[in-house]
Amino acid sequence: MKPWEVLARVPAPDGGEFVLHHRDGEYVIRVHGQELMSSRVHGSEEAMARLGCAGLSPVSGARVLIGGLGLGYTLRATLDVLGAKAQVVVAELAEAIVEWNRGPLAPLAGRPLEDPRVRVEVSDVRRVMRSAAPWHAILLDVDNGPAALTRASNASLYDKQGLAAAHEALAPRGALVVWSAGPDDRFTSRLGQAGFDVETHSVPAGKGRGTRHTLFVARRR
C-alpha cells in the first residue's frame, strides 16, 4: 500500500494543525493526528442535507446555513435538493479548508463552491447564525458532534445557550440537523428542552455495512 502524501499543513484555529493527506485518489484531513474528514466515507454528510432540507425544494428563496464546509459533500447534497432561487451560506472557521475546497478538493463533490447560490463566510457559525436569521434549515457538522469534541470551544454550540440561539435563528418549523459520531441521549433531551421536536437517525458513514453516524433532526416547534 502506498504511503500517505502530505499536501499541505496549516495552523488550526485552536493552535493545532490541519494536515491534508492524499493517497490513491483519497483525501483525508487530520487534526491532532485524528482523522477529521475523509473522501472515502461521506454518506452521513449527504444524509444530513437530505433530512434537513426535506420539503424545501419548492420553497422560493429557501435559506440554509451549513456550519462546517468539510470536503463539500453536505453542500453538494444541499444544492441538489434546493431550487434555483435558494441561498446557501457556508460558515467555515478555517480559511485553509475553503482554499483546499477551491483547489485540490474541488472535484470531489463537483465544485459546489462555484454554484451561484452559495456564499462562504470565513467566520464562526454562531456569529453567522445570529446575523443573517431566519433560516429554513441549519446543518451543523462542526467537530465530531456534541460529545466527541476535538476543540473544547465548540461545546458552546451544543449547550443550553447554543441550542437556544439556534432555535431563535430558525424560521417556524425550521430544521436544525446536528451530525454526531454516535448517539447521545443527554443531547437529545437537551434539544427537547430547547423547544425542538427531535428525531434521531442512525445512518451509514459510507456505502454498505460498517460504521454508522448519528443525525439529530430537530424541528422548531
N, C-alpha and C positions, 0 to 999 in steps of 0.2 A: 504494500500500500504506500502510495506517495505521502511524503510528509506535508504538513500544512505550510503554506506560504503566507508570510505576514505582508499584507499590502499596505497597511498604514497603522500608525499609533497616534492617538491624540489624548490630551488630558480630559478626564471626565469631570463633570461639574462638582463632584464631591471630593476631588483631589486624587481619585484613582486614575485609571487609564482605559479608554476604549481601544480594543485591538481588532482590526479587520483581518480575517484569515480567509484563504481560498485553497481549495483542493478539488481537482477533478470536476469543476463546474459548480461546486457547492461553496456557499459563502456563510461564514459564521462571524458574529460579533461577540467578543468576550469582554467582561469587565471583572477585575479582581480574579482572573483565571476562570470565572464561571461563564458558561455559555448563556448569553442573554437572548440571542435570536439566531435562527438558522434557516437557510433557504430550503433545507430538506424537509422540514415539518412546518406547515403553516395552515393546517385545516381549521384549527380553533380560531385563528385570527380572521379567517374568512367567515366562519360561522357567526362571530360576534357582529359583523356587519349585516349579515342577513337577518339575524334576530332583532338587532336594534333598529334597523331601517324597514322592517316589515310594515307594509301599508303606506309607505311614504312615496312610492313610485308615482302615484297620480297627484301628489301634493305639489302644486306650483310654488317654487321658491322655498322648498324644504331646506332647513338649515341643520347641518350636522357638524359636531365638533369631535375630532379624533385626538385623544391625548396619547402621544407616542407614535412616531412615524414607523419605527421598526424597519422592516425591509420593504414596506409599501403594500403588503398583501391586504391588510384591512382597508386601506384607502382604495385599492383597486376594486375590491368586492363592494365597497360602499358606492363607488361611482357606477358600477354595473347595475345596482338596484335603483338609483335615483334618476329622476327626469332631467331634461336638458336645462331647466332653469334653476336647478338646485345649487346650493352653496355649501362647500365643504371647507372647513378650516382645520388645519393640522397644527397642533401645538407641540413643538419638539424643542426640548431644552438644549440639546447638543447640536450646535451648528454643523459639526462634522458629519453627523448622521444624515442631515439634509444634503450636504455636499456629496456624500457617498451615494445617496439615492439619485442624485442627478448625474453621477458618474458611473462607476463600475457596477453598481447595483440596479441601475435604471431598467435594464431589460427584464429583470426577474419578474416583475409584476406588470410589465407592459407600459412602462414610463408614465405612471399615473400623475406625477407632478407636472406633466406637460398639459394636463386637461385644464381648460379654461375655467372650469367650475371650482378649481382648487386654489386656496390661498394658504401659504405656510407662515406661521408665526414662530420665530425662534424665541420662545418665551415659556414660562411656566404655565401649564394648562389651567391652574387655578386663577391666574390673572385673566387669561383669555376667556374663561368660562363666565366670569363676572362681567367683563367689559363689553361683551357682544351678545348677551342674552336677549330674547329667549331662544332656546334650541329645541328642535324636534327630537333630536337624539344626541346623546353624549356617549362616546365609546372610549373607555379608559383601559388602555393596555400599557400601564406605567409600572415598571418594575415587575416582580413576579407575583403580584397580587396583594391582597390586604395583609397577609401574614409573612410570606417568604420574601422579605424586603432585602435588596442589596444596598439601598440608600435609606437611612433612618428618617430623613426629612420627608420621604414620600408617605409616611404613616398618616400625616395630616390630611391626605386625600380621602382616607378611608375611616377617619374617626367621626364622632358625632357632628362636629362643626363642619367637616369636609362634606359629609353627606347632606347636611342642611343647605350648604351652598349649592350643591348640585341640584337638589330639589327645587330651590328657588330659581335656578337658571333655566329650568326646563319649561316648555310650554305645557298646558294641561294635557295629561296622558302621554307626555313625552317619555322617552325611554332612556334610562341610564344602564349601560352594559359594562360590567367590570370583568376583565379577564383575570383568572387566577390559576396558579399551578395546581391547585387542589381545592377540595371543599372546605368550607369554614362556616360552621353553624352559628358561631357568635356574630360573624359579619352578616349573615342572612337575617338574624334577629335585629341587628343594628339598622339595616335597611328598612325593615318593617317599622321600627320605632321612628325613623326619619320621615315616614309618610309615604312609603312606596308599597305597591303590590309586587311581590317578588316571586320569580320562578328561577330555579337553578337547573342548568343543563350540563350534563357531562358529555363532552364531545371529543372525538378523536383528535390527537395532536396532528396526525398526518393521515395517510390513507391506510385503510385496513385496521388490523388489530395493533395493539401496542399502547403507548402512553395516552392517557386522556387528561384533558384540562377541564376546568370548571368555568362556566359563564354564569354570572349573576345578571338576570334581566329584571330590572326594577322599573316599574312604571309609576309616574307621579299620580297620586290619587286625585 
